[in-house]
């Protein structure tokens, strides 16, 4: 397995980061994940644009141009021979003696690796996912894709202990998003509903593409917050992320959504997303 660390492609066993890295000490860094399907990067430029934006929000200079990132990603995919899976990219503020304020004159630490994951044929997508709801314990800048993920670790551990795939985080009675995904419901009149963007949630890249595909297919899309009760009473529900694509949600806190099986509109949206991936140039 080959990984990328600070400008070099190296075997995973030989890769290391100093213990004074601010990513390790303060979670002072940003990450991004792009899916790989048929060896191709999906929606990658949008992920790289979000990476640039997240870095800017915490005043870390993007170490690479978009073209350079793409070249590095493609090289890593090639070296690891990934057909389906993901590329993970992380940039931290760098290595310095521990002190909270930004150190001067340090270079960001850049790490990239790939993971294999079945994307197209997914038994989870066939069966649909169960989710639980948990309180959203996060900070007020959830629009930044920060590596500070402790609240999501705890939320997703609660999900794992409950034997379900995802935790939907709830604030003031309304769903913000999943631990690592965007939440959607489809009302009984066929409207696709997902929360409007704000600092309360991450602007999902898959969310944006799915909304575009839905609109192109003449489906109604509404951006607004929804409650757990409304979600449980919805006709269909689903979640999106780079690595889950479009995933039906069939139970919420043990309560079946619709008839408790993946619904027709969710299936159609997943197919539309996969067709977009097929049409993506190499
Ligand atoms: N929301 C959160 C909190 C996430 O961590 C993620 C992805 O990991 C998403 C939403 C989905 O974003 P995307 O579709 O860009 O992968």
py3Dmol code that shows the C-alpha trace and the ligand (Angstrom):
import py3Dmol

protein = """\
ATOM      1  CA  UNK A   1       0.000   0.000   0.000  1.00  0.00           C
ATOM      2  CA  UNK A   2       1.386   3.368  -1.053  1.00  0.00           C
ATOM      3  CA  UNK A   3       0.467   6.597   0.735  1.00  0.00           C
ATOM      4  CA  UNK A   4       1.409  10.226   0.134  1.00  0.00           C
ATOM      5  CA  UNK A   5       3.160  12.235   2.857  1.00  0.00           C
ATOM      6  CA  UNK A   6       4.567  15.740   2.392  1.00  0.00           C
ATOM      7  CA  UNK A   7       5.479  15.450  -1.246  1.00  0.00           C
ATOM      8  CA  UNK A   8       6.491  11.775  -1.383  1.00  0.00           C
ATOM      9  CA  UNK A   9       4.797   8.526  -2.281  1.00  0.00           C
ATOM     10  CA  UNK A  10       5.958   5.972   0.295  1.00  0.00           C
ATOM     11  CA  UNK A  11       4.949   2.517   1.547  1.00  0.00           C
ATOM     12  CA  UNK A  12       2.409   2.877   4.376  1.00  0.00           C
ATOM     13  CA  UNK A  13       4.797   1.160   6.845  1.00  0.00           C
ATOM     14  CA  UNK A  14       7.419   3.835   6.228  1.00  0.00           C
ATOM     15  CA  UNK A  15       5.089   6.830   6.529  1.00  0.00           C
ATOM     16  CA  UNK A  16       5.237   8.869   9.732  1.00  0.00           C
ATOM     17  CA  UNK A  17       4.219  12.250  11.174  1.00  0.00           C
ATOM     18  CA  UNK A  18       6.007  13.999  14.079  1.00  0.00           C
ATOM     19  CA  UNK A  19       4.166  13.907  17.411  1.00  0.00           C
ATOM     20  CA  UNK A  20       4.143  17.736  17.458  1.00  0.00           C
ATOM     21  CA  UNK A  21       1.948  17.846  14.371  1.00  0.00           C
ATOM     22  CA  UNK A  22      -0.918  20.223  15.125  1.00  0.00           C
ATOM     23  CA  UNK A  23      -3.355  17.845  13.518  1.00  0.00           C
ATOM     24  CA  UNK A  24      -2.485  15.315  16.216  1.00  0.00           C
ATOM     25  CA  UNK A  25      -2.327  17.788  19.137  1.00  0.00           C
ATOM     26  CA  UNK A  26      -5.187  20.191  18.291  1.00  0.00           C
ATOM     27  CA  UNK A  27      -7.112  18.633  15.398  1.00  0.00           C
ATOM     28  CA  UNK A  28      -5.907  21.785  13.634  1.00  0.00           C
ATOM     29  CA  UNK A  29      -6.529  20.662  10.096  1.00  0.00           C
ATOM     30  CA  UNK A  30      -8.915  19.985   7.258  1.00  0.00           C
ATOM     31  CA  UNK A  31      -9.739  16.851   5.311  1.00  0.00           C
ATOM     32  CA  UNK A  32     -11.573  15.866   2.184  1.00  0.00           C
ATOM     33  CA  UNK A  33     -12.757  12.592   0.654  1.00  0.00           C
ATOM     34  CA  UNK A  34     -13.435  11.886  -3.022  1.00  0.00           C
ATOM     35  CA  UNK A  35     -14.994   8.672  -4.282  1.00  0.00           C
ATOM     36  CA  UNK A  36     -13.403   6.434  -6.903  1.00  0.00           C
ATOM     37  CA  UNK A  37     -15.706   4.454  -9.195  1.00  0.00           C
ATOM     38  CA  UNK A  38     -14.300   2.466 -12.130  1.00  0.00           C
ATOM     39  CA  UNK A  39     -10.943   4.043 -11.310  1.00  0.00           C
ATOM     40  CA  UNK A  40     -12.371   7.548 -11.874  1.00  0.00           C
ATOM     41  CA  UNK A  41     -12.643  10.379  -9.368  1.00  0.00           C
ATOM     42  CA  UNK A  42     -16.297  11.388  -8.911  1.00  0.00           C
ATOM     43  CA  UNK A  43     -17.342  15.006  -8.268  1.00  0.00           C
ATOM     44  CA  UNK A  44     -13.693  15.576  -7.421  1.00  0.00           C
ATOM     45  CA  UNK A  45     -13.355  19.226  -8.424  1.00  0.00           C
ATOM     46  CA  UNK A  46     -16.208  20.154  -6.076  1.00  0.00           C
ATOM     47  CA  UNK A  47     -14.467  18.306  -3.237  1.00  0.00           C
ATOM     48  CA  UNK A  48     -11.234  20.144  -4.004  1.00  0.00           C
ATOM     49  CA  UNK A  49     -13.105  23.469  -4.054  1.00  0.00           C
ATOM     50  CA  UNK A  50     -14.548  22.676  -0.615  1.00  0.00           C
ATOM     51  CA  UNK A  51     -11.039  21.749   0.597  1.00  0.00           C
ATOM     52  CA  UNK A  52      -9.782  25.139  -0.575  1.00  0.00           C
ATOM     53  CA  UNK A  53     -12.670  26.874   1.148  1.00  0.00           C
ATOM     54  CA  UNK A  54     -12.264  24.947   4.445  1.00  0.00           C
ATOM     55  CA  UNK A  55      -8.523  25.694   4.513  1.00  0.00           C
ATOM     56  CA  UNK A  56      -9.214  29.381   3.890  1.00  0.00           C
ATOM     57  CA  UNK A  57     -11.709  29.510   6.762  1.00  0.00           C
ATOM     58  CA  UNK A  58      -8.966  28.470   9.221  1.00  0.00           C
ATOM     59  CA  UNK A  59      -6.162  30.397   7.473  1.00  0.00           C
ATOM     60  CA  UNK A  60      -4.118  27.476   6.207  1.00  0.00           C
ATOM     61  CA  UNK A  61      -2.691  28.108   2.772  1.00  0.00           C
ATOM     62  CA  UNK A  62      -3.719  25.457   0.272  1.00  0.00           C
ATOM     63  CA  UNK A  63      -0.415  23.742  -0.504  1.00  0.00           C
ATOM     64  CA  UNK A  64      -1.458  22.741  -4.039  1.00  0.00           C
ATOM     65  CA  UNK A  65      -3.430  24.031  -6.975  1.00  0.00           C
ATOM     66  CA  UNK A  66      -6.484  22.058  -8.103  1.00  0.00           C
ATOM     67  CA  UNK A  67      -4.497  20.673 -11.035  1.00  0.00           C
ATOM     68  CA  UNK A  68      -1.703  19.547  -8.704  1.00  0.00           C
ATOM     69  CA  UNK A  69      -4.155  17.857  -6.313  1.00  0.00           C
ATOM     70  CA  UNK A  70      -5.764  16.004  -9.205  1.00  0.00           C
ATOM     71  CA  UNK A  71      -2.387  14.821 -10.453  1.00  0.00           C
ATOM     72  CA  UNK A  72      -1.437  13.534  -6.971  1.00  0.00           C
ATOM     73  CA  UNK A  73      -4.794  11.821  -6.509  1.00  0.00           C
ATOM     74  CA  UNK A  74      -4.560  10.099  -9.885  1.00  0.00           C
ATOM     75  CA  UNK A  75      -1.017   8.951  -9.177  1.00  0.00           C
ATOM     76  CA  UNK A  76      -2.068   7.477  -5.822  1.00  0.00           C
ATOM     77  CA  UNK A  77      -5.053   5.708  -7.390  1.00  0.00           C
ATOM     78  CA  UNK A  78      -2.770   4.279 -10.048  1.00  0.00           C
ATOM     79  CA  UNK A  79      -0.094   3.132  -7.602  1.00  0.00           C
ATOM     80  CA  UNK A  80      -2.693   1.373  -5.445  1.00  0.00           C
ATOM     81  CA  UNK A  81      -4.694   0.138  -8.406  1.00  0.00           C
ATOM     82  CA  UNK A  82      -7.988   1.358  -6.920  1.00  0.00           C
ATOM     83  CA  UNK A  83     -11.087   0.627  -9.001  1.00  0.00           C
ATOM     84  CA  UNK A  84     -13.737   1.373  -6.346  1.00  0.00           C
ATOM     85  CA  UNK A  85     -13.113   3.207  -3.113  1.00  0.00           C
ATOM     86  CA  UNK A  86     -11.928   6.590  -1.992  1.00  0.00           C
ATOM     87  CA  UNK A  87      -9.072   9.041  -1.789  1.00  0.00           C
ATOM     88  CA  UNK A  88      -8.584  10.706   1.607  1.00  0.00           C
ATOM     89  CA  UNK A  89      -6.712  14.034   1.739  1.00  0.00           C
ATOM     90  CA  UNK A  90      -5.675  15.844   4.900  1.00  0.00           C
ATOM     91  CA  UNK A  91      -3.871  19.143   5.437  1.00  0.00           C
ATOM     92  CA  UNK A  92      -2.870  20.234   8.936  1.00  0.00           C
ATOM     93  CA  UNK A  93      -1.249  23.482  10.010  1.00  0.00           C
ATOM     94  CA  UNK A  94       2.090  21.722  10.447  1.00  0.00           C
ATOM     95  CA  UNK A  95       4.605  20.802  13.109  1.00  0.00           C
ATOM     96  CA  UNK A  96       5.607  23.170  15.911  1.00  0.00           C
ATOM     97  CA  UNK A  97       6.248  23.198  19.655  1.00  0.00           C
ATOM     98  CA  UNK A  98       2.838  22.966  21.343  1.00  0.00           C
ATOM     99  CA  UNK A  99       1.217  26.382  21.661  1.00  0.00           C
ATOM    100  CA  UNK A 100      -2.346  27.312  20.737  1.00  0.00           C
ATOM    101  CA  UNK A 101      -1.835  30.317  18.454  1.00  0.00           C
ATOM    102  CA  UNK A 102      -0.622  29.741  14.892  1.00  0.00           C
ATOM    103  CA  UNK A 103       3.129  29.073  14.674  1.00  0.00           C
ATOM    104  CA  UNK A 104       5.127  31.181  12.225  1.00  0.00           C
ATOM    105  CA  UNK A 105       7.037  29.834   9.281  1.00  0.00           C
ATOM    106  CA  UNK A 106       5.746  26.260   9.302  1.00  0.00           C
ATOM    107  CA  UNK A 107       4.676  24.314   6.241  1.00  0.00           C
ATOM    108  CA  UNK A 108       1.359  22.421   6.292  1.00  0.00           C
ATOM    109  CA  UNK A 109       1.471  18.647   6.676  1.00  0.00           C
ATOM    110  CA  UNK A 110      -0.158  16.871   3.734  1.00  0.00           C
ATOM    111  CA  UNK A 111      -1.286  13.259   3.891  1.00  0.00           C
ATOM    112  CA  UNK A 112      -3.197  11.231   1.326  1.00  0.00           C
ATOM    113  CA  UNK A 113      -4.216   7.604   1.224  1.00  0.00           C
ATOM    114  CA  UNK A 114      -6.683   5.419  -0.628  1.00  0.00           C
ATOM    115  CA  UNK A 115      -9.156   2.874   0.699  1.00  0.00           C
ATOM    116  CA  UNK A 116     -10.940   0.187  -1.268  1.00  0.00           C
ATOM    117  CA  UNK A 117     -14.708   0.111  -0.822  1.00  0.00           C
ATOM    118  CA  UNK A 118     -17.513  -1.432  -2.854  1.00  0.00           C
ATOM    119  CA  UNK A 119     -19.378   1.521  -4.319  1.00  0.00           C
ATOM    120  CA  UNK A 120     -21.650   0.422  -7.130  1.00  0.00           C
ATOM    121  CA  UNK A 121     -22.866  -2.935  -5.809  1.00  0.00           C
ATOM    122  CA  UNK A 122     -23.821  -2.257  -2.216  1.00  0.00           C
ATOM    123  CA  UNK A 123     -25.804  -4.705  -0.103  1.00  0.00           C
ATOM    124  CA  UNK A 124     -26.492  -1.780   2.271  1.00  0.00           C
ATOM    125  CA  UNK A 125     -28.061   0.175  -0.586  1.00  0.00           C
ATOM    126  CA  UNK A 126     -30.168  -2.860  -1.570  1.00  0.00           C
ATOM    127  CA  UNK A 127     -31.479  -3.405   1.950  1.00  0.00           C
ATOM    128  CA  UNK A 128     -31.494   0.207   3.081  1.00  0.00           C
ATOM    129  CA  UNK A 129     -29.885   1.610   6.204  1.00  0.00           C
ATOM    130  CA  UNK A 130     -31.216   1.953   9.718  1.00  0.00           C
ATOM    131  CA  UNK A 131     -30.382   5.145  11.620  1.00  0.00           C
ATOM    132  CA  UNK A 132     -30.755   6.359  15.173  1.00  0.00           C
ATOM    133  CA  UNK A 133     -31.048   9.973  16.304  1.00  0.00           C
ATOM    134  CA  UNK A 134     -28.622  11.570  18.759  1.00  0.00           C
ATOM    135  CA  UNK A 135     -28.099  15.060  20.097  1.00  0.00           C
ATOM    136  CA  UNK A 136     -25.814  17.191  17.908  1.00  0.00           C
ATOM    137  CA  UNK A 137     -22.929  18.014  20.246  1.00  0.00           C
ATOM    138  CA  UNK A 138     -20.744  19.842  17.709  1.00  0.00           C
ATOM    139  CA  UNK A 139     -19.359  23.372  17.524  1.00  0.00           C
ATOM    140  CA  UNK A 140     -20.803  26.287  15.550  1.00  0.00           C
ATOM    141  CA  UNK A 141     -18.698  25.995  12.370  1.00  0.00           C
ATOM    142  CA  UNK A 142     -19.848  22.662  11.005  1.00  0.00           C
ATOM    143  CA  UNK A 143     -19.566  24.096   7.491  1.00  0.00           C
ATOM    144  CA  UNK A 144     -15.797  23.600   7.809  1.00  0.00           C
ATOM    145  CA  UNK A 145     -14.633  20.042   7.081  1.00  0.00           C
ATOM    146  CA  UNK A 146     -12.343  19.935  10.106  1.00  0.00           C
ATOM    147  CA  UNK A 147     -10.528  16.852  11.367  1.00  0.00           C
ATOM    148  CA  UNK A 148     -11.994  17.588  14.828  1.00  0.00           C
ATOM    149  CA  UNK A 149     -14.527  14.762  14.687  1.00  0.00           C
ATOM    150  CA  UNK A 150     -14.991  13.683  18.298  1.00  0.00           C
ATOM    151  CA  UNK A 151     -18.733  14.423  18.361  1.00  0.00           C
ATOM    152  CA  UNK A 152     -19.150  12.361  15.184  1.00  0.00           C
ATOM    153  CA  UNK A 153     -17.009   9.561  16.632  1.00  0.00           C
ATOM    154  CA  UNK A 154     -19.333   9.409  19.655  1.00  0.00           C
ATOM    155  CA  UNK A 155     -22.476   9.655  17.514  1.00  0.00           C
ATOM    156  CA  UNK A 156     -21.337   6.902  15.169  1.00  0.00           C
ATOM    157  CA  UNK A 157     -20.203   4.719  18.077  1.00  0.00           C
ATOM    158  CA  UNK A 158     -23.717   5.025  19.505  1.00  0.00           C
ATOM    159  CA  UNK A 159     -25.014   3.949  16.091  1.00  0.00           C
ATOM    160  CA  UNK A 160     -22.603   1.008  15.988  1.00  0.00           C
ATOM    161  CA  UNK A 161     -23.683  -0.091  19.473  1.00  0.00           C
ATOM    162  CA  UNK A 162     -27.314   0.135  18.354  1.00  0.00           C
ATOM    163  CA  UNK A 163     -26.415  -2.046  15.352  1.00  0.00           C
ATOM    164  CA  UNK A 164     -27.283   0.653  12.803  1.00  0.00           C
ATOM    165  CA  UNK A 165     -25.382   2.360  10.019  1.00  0.00           C
ATOM    166  CA  UNK A 166     -25.626   6.042  10.869  1.00  0.00           C
ATOM    167  CA  UNK A 167     -26.592   8.548  13.538  1.00  0.00           C
ATOM    168  CA  UNK A 168     -28.733  11.539  12.552  1.00  0.00           C
ATOM    169  CA  UNK A 169     -27.768  14.471  14.717  1.00  0.00           C
ATOM    170  CA  UNK A 170     -30.542  16.634  16.113  1.00  0.00           C
ATOM    171  CA  UNK A 171     -30.504  20.234  17.335  1.00  0.00           C
ATOM    172  CA  UNK A 172     -33.563  22.117  18.638  1.00  0.00           C
ATOM    173  CA  UNK A 173     -35.746  19.236  17.476  1.00  0.00           C
ATOM    174  CA  UNK A 174     -34.506  19.425  13.878  1.00  0.00           C
ATOM    175  CA  UNK A 175     -32.118  17.075  12.091  1.00  0.00           C
ATOM    176  CA  UNK A 176     -28.850  18.799  11.156  1.00  0.00           C
ATOM    177  CA  UNK A 177     -27.186  15.924   9.266  1.00  0.00           C
ATOM    178  CA  UNK A 178     -25.716  12.453   9.711  1.00  0.00           C
ATOM    179  CA  UNK A 179     -22.423  11.744  11.472  1.00  0.00           C
ATOM    180  CA  UNK A 180     -20.761  11.494   8.062  1.00  0.00           C
ATOM    181  CA  UNK A 181     -23.594  12.132   5.613  1.00  0.00           C
ATOM    182  CA  UNK A 182     -26.347  14.547   4.582  1.00  0.00           C
ATOM    183  CA  UNK A 183     -29.919  13.698   5.629  1.00  0.00           C
ATOM    184  CA  UNK A 184     -32.921  13.800   3.284  1.00  0.00           C
ATOM    185  CA  UNK A 185     -36.598  12.917   3.480  1.00  0.00           C
ATOM    186  CA  UNK A 186     -39.227  12.624   0.752  1.00  0.00           C
ATOM    187  CA  UNK A 187     -42.680  13.822   1.753  1.00  0.00           C
ATOM    188  CA  UNK A 188     -45.874  11.995   0.855  1.00  0.00           C
ATOM    189  CA  UNK A 189     -46.442  14.446  -2.008  1.00  0.00           C
ATOM    190  CA  UNK A 190     -43.042  13.526  -3.470  1.00  0.00           C
ATOM    191  CA  UNK A 191     -41.013  16.579  -2.405  1.00  0.00           C
ATOM    192  CA  UNK A 192     -37.353  15.911  -1.638  1.00  0.00           C
ATOM    193  CA  UNK A 193     -36.445  17.831   1.513  1.00  0.00           C
ATOM    194  CA  UNK A 194     -32.979  18.565   2.893  1.00  0.00           C
ATOM    195  CA  UNK A 195     -31.811  21.185   5.347  1.00  0.00           C
ATOM    196  CA  UNK A 196     -30.756  24.575   3.943  1.00  0.00           C
ATOM    197  CA  UNK A 197     -27.026  25.320   4.114  1.00  0.00           C
ATOM    198  CA  UNK A 198     -25.680  27.296   7.071  1.00  0.00           C
ATOM    199  CA  UNK A 199     -22.933  26.997   9.676  1.00  0.00           C
ATOM    200  CA  UNK A 200     -25.025  24.216  11.256  1.00  0.00           C
ATOM    201  CA  UNK A 201     -23.998  21.579   8.716  1.00  0.00           C
ATOM    202  CA  UNK A 202     -21.419  20.611   6.112  1.00  0.00           C
ATOM    203  CA  UNK A 203     -22.267  21.635   2.546  1.00  0.00           C
ATOM    204  CA  UNK A 204     -22.344  18.101   1.142  1.00  0.00           C
ATOM    205  CA  UNK A 205     -20.947  17.722  -2.358  1.00  0.00           C
ATOM    206  CA  UNK A 206     -23.119  14.669  -3.028  1.00  0.00           C
ATOM    207  CA  UNK A 207     -26.088  16.653  -1.659  1.00  0.00           C
ATOM    208  CA  UNK A 208     -25.543  19.338  -4.274  1.00  0.00           C
ATOM    209  CA  UNK A 209     -25.196  16.891  -7.153  1.00  0.00           C
ATOM    210  CA  UNK A 210     -28.250  14.883  -6.079  1.00  0.00           C
ATOM    211  CA  UNK A 211     -30.295  18.083  -5.843  1.00  0.00           C
ATOM    212  CA  UNK A 212     -29.203  19.032  -9.363  1.00  0.00           C
ATOM    213  CA  UNK A 213     -30.006  15.557 -10.738  1.00  0.00           C
ATOM    214  CA  UNK A 214     -33.406  15.619  -9.009  1.00  0.00           C
ATOM    215  CA  UNK A 215     -34.246  19.004 -10.497  1.00  0.00           C
ATOM    216  CA  UNK A 216     -33.134  17.871 -13.957  1.00  0.00           C
ATOM    217  CA  UNK A 217     -35.517  14.907 -13.557  1.00  0.00           C
ATOM    218  CA  UNK A 218     -38.357  17.373 -12.780  1.00  0.00           C
ATOM    219  CA  UNK A 219     -38.529  16.286  -9.135  1.00  0.00           C
ATOM    220  CA  UNK A 220     -39.421  18.868  -6.494  1.00  0.00           C
ATOM    221  CA  UNK A 221     -36.648  19.821  -4.071  1.00  0.00           C
ATOM    222  CA  UNK A 222     -37.116  21.945  -0.968  1.00  0.00           C
ATOM    223  CA  UNK A 223     -34.335  23.197   1.319  1.00  0.00           C
ATOM    224  CA  UNK A 224     -35.576  23.461   4.896  1.00  0.00           C
ATOM    225  CA  UNK A 225     -35.038  21.891   8.285  1.00  0.00           C
ATOM    226  CA  UNK A 226     -37.220  18.934   9.267  1.00  0.00           C
ATOM    227  CA  UNK A 227     -37.983  17.348  12.611  1.00  0.00           C
ATOM    228  CA  UNK A 228     -37.408  13.750  13.676  1.00  0.00           C
ATOM    229  CA  UNK A 229     -41.202  13.284  13.821  1.00  0.00           C
ATOM    230  CA  UNK A 230     -41.588  14.498  10.232  1.00  0.00           C
ATOM    231  CA  UNK A 231     -38.790  12.171   9.111  1.00  0.00           C
ATOM    232  CA  UNK A 232     -40.438   9.177  10.772  1.00  0.00           C
ATOM    233  CA  UNK A 233     -43.724  10.025   9.033  1.00  0.00           C
ATOM    234  CA  UNK A 234     -42.084  10.624   5.615  1.00  0.00           C
ATOM    235  CA  UNK A 235     -42.741   8.473   2.541  1.00  0.00           C
ATOM    236  CA  UNK A 236     -39.009   7.822   2.023  1.00  0.00           C
ATOM    237  CA  UNK A 237     -35.729   8.893   3.543  1.00  0.00           C
ATOM    238  CA  UNK A 238     -32.118   8.684   2.479  1.00  0.00           C
ATOM    239  CA  UNK A 239     -28.630   9.910   3.142  1.00  0.00           C
ATOM    240  CA  UNK A 240     -25.861  11.019   0.812  1.00  0.00           C
ATOM    241  CA  UNK A 241     -22.075  11.126   1.033  1.00  0.00           C
ATOM    242  CA  UNK A 242     -19.153  10.716  -1.326  1.00  0.00           C
ATOM    243  CA  UNK A 243     -18.686   7.106  -0.243  1.00  0.00           C
ATOM    244  CA  UNK A 244     -22.330   6.051   0.360  1.00  0.00           C
ATOM    245  CA  UNK A 245     -23.578   7.858  -2.763  1.00  0.00           C
ATOM    246  CA  UNK A 246     -27.372   7.756  -2.281  1.00  0.00           C
ATOM    247  CA  UNK A 247     -28.342   5.368   0.521  1.00  0.00           C
ATOM    248  CA  UNK A 248     -31.966   4.582   1.413  1.00  0.00           C
ATOM    249  CA  UNK A 249     -32.848   5.003   5.098  1.00  0.00           C
ATOM    250  CA  UNK A 250     -35.508   2.479   6.072  1.00  0.00           C
ATOM    251  CA  UNK A 251     -35.838   2.898   9.836  1.00  0.00           C
ATOM    252  CA  UNK A 252     -35.320   5.844  12.204  1.00  0.00           C
ATOM    253  CA  UNK A 253     -34.982   4.948  15.912  1.00  0.00           C
ATOM    254  CA  UNK A 254     -36.520   1.589  15.015  1.00  0.00           C
ATOM    255  CA  UNK A 255     -39.557   3.217  13.371  1.00  0.00           C
ATOM    256  CA  UNK A 256     -40.038   2.111   9.731  1.00  0.00           C
ATOM    257  CA  UNK A 257     -40.036   4.879   7.108  1.00  0.00           C
ATOM    258  CA  UNK A 258     -42.822   4.268   4.599  1.00  0.00           C
ATOM    259  CA  UNK A 259     -43.131   0.501   4.259  1.00  0.00           C
ATOM    260  CA  UNK A 260     -39.652  -0.008   5.743  1.00  0.00           C
ATOM    261  CA  UNK A 261     -38.066  -0.804   2.359  1.00  0.00           C
ATOM    262  CA  UNK A 262     -36.050   1.374  -0.035  1.00  0.00           C
ATOM    263  CA  UNK A 263     -38.573   3.520  -1.874  1.00  0.00           C
ATOM    264  CA  UNK A 264     -38.910   4.170  -5.633  1.00  0.00           C
ATOM    265  CA  UNK A 265     -37.662   7.761  -5.648  1.00  0.00           C
ATOM    266  CA  UNK A 266     -34.569   6.929  -3.617  1.00  0.00           C
ATOM    267  CA  UNK A 267     -33.750   4.064  -5.981  1.00  0.00           C
ATOM    268  CA  UNK A 268     -34.155   6.397  -8.933  1.00  0.00           C
ATOM    269  CA  UNK A 269     -31.864   9.019  -7.374  1.00  0.00           C
ATOM    270  CA  UNK A 270     -29.190   6.391  -6.748  1.00  0.00           C
ATOM    271  CA  UNK A 271     -29.439   5.285 -10.384  1.00  0.00           C
ATOM    272  CA  UNK A 272     -29.195   8.884 -11.579  1.00  0.00           C
ATOM    273  CA  UNK A 273     -26.100   9.366  -9.429  1.00  0.00           C
ATOM    274  CA  UNK A 274     -24.452   6.210 -10.794  1.00  0.00           C
ATOM    275  CA  UNK A 275     -25.293   7.315 -14.343  1.00  0.00           C
ATOM    276  CA  UNK A 276     -23.546  10.632 -13.588  1.00  0.00           C
ATOM    277  CA  UNK A 277     -20.519   8.645 -12.370  1.00  0.00           C
ATOM    278  CA  UNK A 278     -20.558   6.561 -15.580  1.00  0.00           C
ATOM    279  CA  UNK A 279     -20.621   9.742 -17.649  1.00  0.00           C
ATOM    280  CA  UNK A 280     -17.654  11.208 -15.747  1.00  0.00           C
ATOM    281  CA  UNK A 281     -14.579  11.380 -18.010  1.00  0.00           C
ATOM    282  CA  UNK A 282     -11.485   9.437 -16.923  1.00  0.00           C
TER     283      UNK A 282
END
"""
ligand_1 = """\
16
LIG
N -21.995 15.750 6.592
C -20.934 15.347 7.304
C -20.840 15.717 8.750
C -19.921 14.596 6.692
O -18.851 14.201 7.403
C -20.053 14.241 5.328
C -19.038 13.452 4.625
O -18.210 12.808 5.207
C -21.191 14.653 4.642
C -22.137 15.430 5.296
C -21.388 14.313 3.189
O -20.600 15.148 2.388
P -20.133 14.693 0.927
O -21.365 14.391 0.142
O -19.432 15.893 0.423
O -19.255 13.509 1.109
"""
view = py3Dmol.view(width=600, height=400)
view.addModel(protein, "pdb")
view.setStyle({"model": 0}, {"cartoon": {"style": "trace"}})
view.addModel(ligand_1, "xyz")
view.setStyle({"model": 1}, {"stick": {}})
view.zoomTo()
view.show()
